[in-house]
C-alpha cells in the first residue's frame, strides 16, 4: 500500500469489510497471548498432576530397565513391552496433554475468536518474491516483531536465570532422592518455572494484544470512496431504489383501489382529498380506512366509487383529518367518532330512502 493510499484510508471498516476479511482468514491474533495461555495451562496441569506423571514415567523406566538381554533381543517380547510402556506413559500424561489442547483451542477466543478459512492455505506465489520479503523484513511490522522478539528473549532469559539461581539447591538435591520422588519433584519444579515464565510473558501479551487489535483495524481501514462504493453496491443505486419504490407504490395503490368498491362511504375535500371508509360492526370496533389519496389518486377513488354506487360525502375538514391521521387499514381515532358517525348515519338513511323510493335526506353539515 502506497503512502498516499494509506493516507486516504481514514474510515473505519464497515461490517461487510470485516466479514470479508474474516472469510479470508484475516482476524486479529496475538501469538504472545496464545503462547502464554498454553504454557500457563501446561504449568498448572503439571503442578496438579505432577505426581501422576512422575509415577507413570518412573514405572515406564523401571519396566524398561527390568528387561533381560534375551527379552531385549527378542522382537516378539520387546514390542509388547514397548507398547505397554508407551501406553502407561501416555495415560499418565493424558491430563496434561488434554489441558494443553483445551488451552490451545480456547486461546483464540480471547482475541479474534475461532475462524475456519481455507484461503490462507491457497498458495500465494507473490510471497516468494525475495524483494518483497526483504521489504517485509524492514517494514514497520517487521521491526515491531523484531523488537518483541528481543524483549521476550531478554525477559525470559532474566527470569530463567533468576529461577535457576534461586533453585540451584533444589536441582542439586534431586540426585539424593529416590527415582519416583526425583521425577515428581522435577515435574513440580518444571511446572513452577513455567508458571513464573508465563507471568513474565503475560506482560508482553498485555502490550501485544492492544497493538494487534489496532494494527488489524488500521489494515482494514477504508477510504471514503470505498465506503460510498460499498454502500452503493449493497443498497443499490438511487435510480434503482427509486424504480423499486415506484413499483411498490404502484402495487400498494392497486391493492388499495381494489378495496374501494367495498367501502361504505367516500369522504372528500371535495377534489384534493378522498378517503374511503368501511365499517364492519362484527369485525372492528370502529370504521376502518380502506383507501385514501390526493389529487389524481383522489379522482380515481371517486371514479371507482361512482362506478360501484358507493356514497360520496363532501366533508373537507373530516377528509383532511382522516387523510393525515389514519393509515390505510387503520381504525379512525376516538376524536373523529362523532363526525364519522354523522356521515355513516347519512349513508344508511340514503340507502334506506333509495330502497323505499322516498325522498333522500339532506347531506350532513360536518365541521
C-alpha angles and dihedrals in degrees: 000000000000122000091248092051091048091052090052092055099085102135126089116250115270121234089256092053091049091050092049091050090050091052088052090053094253105139130138112270134177114201090188092058093046092048092048093050094048093046092047091050091049091049093049092048092050091048092052099037100030093114093053093046091047092049092050092049092046092048092049091049092048093050091047093053092046092066114112122226091255092051092047091053094044110085091197090062101030098058095053090047091049091048091051091050093049091048091050092050092045094051091046093051095039095099091054093047091047093051091048092050092049090049091050090052094045098046095076090057090070093063127015097353126229115324128179114197132153093200095091089055092060110101113253108197091184088074089062091067105115093208091053089048092053089048091054091049092057097037124110091260092050092050091049091051090048091051090049091050092052092045092049093047093049093047096045092045092051093047093044092049090050092049094048090049093050094042097044092108092049091050092049091049092059090080091062095053130086118265096256094044092046093051093047091046090049091053091052091048091050091047093050091047092050092050093050092047090048090054088055092047091050088064089060091043090053088061096038097053096060089043093053092048091050093046093049092050091046093051091052096048115128136211120243090250091055091050092051092046092050091048089051092050092046100044099027129240119303090248093055092045089050092053091047091050091049091050091050091049090049091052091047091050090049092054091043095051090047088065096051095089088056093057123107096215142000113222111204141187077216100254110000101048134037126177124183116212130194127185124196108175095198096050106034137035092220139013115289129220107237097173140004139170149148134241110338094014089048090051091050091050091052091047093053090045091055091048091055097037096247113163116253118205124187110223108145099185092046093045092052092046093050093046094050100039108034127062123214108279092020127121119245115259121255091250090068097045095100095048094046090046089057091051094048092046089054091049093051091047089049091053092048092050091051091049094048095038093237132137110291116240120253116263114265122253107232123185 
